[in-house]
Amino acid sequence: MLGHGSGNLGLTLLPAASRLGSIAGVGIRILIVDDDASFLGLAAELLEARGFDVLGRAMDAEQALAATIRECPEGILLDINLPGRDGFAAAAALSQACPSARIVLTSADVRHVSPEILRGCSADAFVPKEELATTDLGDLFRPAGT
């Protein structure tokens, strides 16, 4: 388990030879949004190992919006369960601030988000936290048309 002693956050890094898309994310700038500092670190490690450029971390929707306005990342990994404005409402606001950003919702508590809900909040995909290490994130965060 990545981040020994950091609690059960659902992430396990695969051995280097088994990593999916290990260079697929090269050059794609990602903002990570989660109210759990341990998960922020684990997600950053996972994304950097896949070749993504983690441009920032935010712990709530307001921090995420400020970072998105300032940086307009190519991708945003966004927890659904945030204090204050939840991830669904945050996704809609982030999409308005940076329409080109690919928004991937995640949660340790939710197993599925319907396509209708994703469209309604302007998110591109949902991946349960425990599946982040085995999901082709390069495909999910790749800018449209590339």
N, C-alpha and C positions, 0 to 999 in steps of 0.2 A: 504494500500500500504506500503510495506516495505521501510524504509528509507524516512520517511516523509520529504518533502521539497527538496528532491534530484533530482527532475525532473521526467519526465515520462520515466522510463527505462523499463517498461513492466513486472516487477516482483512483484508478490504478494505472500507472504507466506500464506499457508493454515493453519488452526488451527491444533494444534499438533496431534489430533486424525485423521486428514484427510491426513496427509503427506504420500506420496507414498515412499516406500523404506526407512523408517526412520532409519533403521539400515543396509540397504543393502550396504552402502558404507564403512562400518567399515574396516579400514586398507588400503583403497585405497588412494594413495597419488595423489593429483591433483594440476596442475599448471593452473592458470587462466591468460589469456592474453586478455587485452582490453585497449584501450587508454582512457577510461573514468574511472577516479578514483572512482566515485560514484558507477558505475556498478561493479567494482572490489570488493568493500566492500559488496554490496548486494549479489553478486554471492558467495563470501566467506561465508557470513552468511547462505545462502541457502544450500550450500554444507556441511558446518559444522553441520547444523541442521539435515542433512541426514546421518551424521556419517562419512563423508569423512574427510581426513586429508589434509587441504590446505597447501601445502608445500611452495607455493610462488605465487607472483603476478608479472606480467610483463606488461609494457605499450606499447611495440612494439616487432617486430620480433627479433631484436638483443638481447634484454633482455631475451626474451623467449628462444632463442637458447642457450645463456650462461647458463641459469637455467637448461635447459634440458640436456646439456652436463654434468653439475655438478651433477644433481640429478636423472636423468632418471625417471621421474614420471610414474606412471601407467596410468594416464589420463591427458589430456590437454583440457581445455575448451578454445576455440580460436575464437575470434571475426574475422569476415571476413574483416571488414573495419578498417584496421590499417594504421597509417602513414608509409610511406616508403613501404616496402614489404607487400603486402596484405596477408590476412589470407590463401588464397589458396597456394601462394608461400611459406609462412611460414610453412604451414602444411607439405609440401614436405620436407623442410629442417629439421624440427623437427622429422619427421619420419626417416630420415637418421641418425640423431643424437641418437635417441632412438627408434629402430624398434618395441619394445614391447609396447610402449605407445599407448593407445587408444585415438584418436583425435576426439573431437566433435566440429564441427564448429557451430557458432551461429551468429545471426545478428538481429538487430531491423528493418533493411531496406529490407531484403530479406525474402521471404516466403517459397521458395523451392530451393533445390540444387539437381540436378539429380544424380543418382547413378554413371553415367559415370564421372561426374566432381569430385565426392567424390573419386572414384578410382584413377583418374588422379592426384590428389594431396595427395593421401595416407591418407585421412581422413576416419573415420569409420562411422560418422553420422553427420547430420545437425539437429539442433533444433532452431526454432525462439526464440528469447529472451523471448517473452511473454508466451511461452509454457514451459520454463525451470522449473517453480514451479510445474507443473502438469505432468512432464515427469518422467518416471522411469530411473533416471540417474544411479542408481546402475547397471541396465542391460547394459546401454550404455558404462559405464566405466569398467565393469568387465573384467579382463584379459581373453584373448581367452583361451578356454579349461577349464574354471572353472565354 
